[in-house]
Amino acid sequence: VNVFSATHNMGTARMGVGEKNERFNEWGQTNEIDNLFFSDAGCENSTSIIVALVLRQADHIEKLVQTNAI
């Protein structure tokens, strides 16, 4: 019996450095919309992972705003 639900977050959104295969860059920023950021975690310890990603993204977003990049 599988005790884990397959409908829970499964980490299927790819992050990386190439626009061709990844939907998000290394900052969780979408390749299609410049000011849209995505934070997700797998099914284990989700809250702490998402908080860590958001704090990292916030630092990056602050730099982008200061340079008028977004």
N, C-alpha and C positions, 0 to 999 in steps of 0.2 A: 504494500500500500504506500503510495506516494503521499507524504504529509505536506508537501509544499505545493502551493497553488501555482499553476502555470500562467495565471492571469496577473500575477504580481510582476513588478519591474524585473526584467531579465537582462538589463544591460545591453540592449540591442542597438542603441544609438551610438554610432562610431565617432570617436574623437581622434584627431590626428593632424598631420601636417599637409596632406594632399587633398585638394578640393575635389578631385575626381572620385575618390572612394569614400571619403568621410563627409558626414553631414555637419560636423562641428569642428572648429579648430582646437588647438590645445588649451584655449581659454573657455571653451564651451560656447563660443560665438558661432552662430549659424553662418554658413557660406552664402546663403541667399539674402539675409536681412542683417545689415551691419549692426544694428543696436538691439538685437535679440540674442540673449544668452540662455543657456540651458544647463541646469544642474540636476544630475541624477546619480543614483547609486544602485547597486544590486539589491538583493533581498536581505543581506546581512548588515547590521549596524548602519542602516540607511541614514539616520538623522545625523550622526557624527560625520559621515562622509559628505553629505550634502552641505553641512555647515562649513566644513573645511574647503570644499570647492567654492562656495559662495564667498567666503572671506578672500580667497585667492583671486577670484574673479573681480571682486570689488576693488582690490588694489589695481588690477589691470584696467578696469573701467575708469577709475579715477585718472590714471595717466592718459587714457584716450580722450577724456573730457578736457583735461588741461591743455592738450595739444589740438583741440577741435577736430579730432579724428572721428568722433561720433557726436 
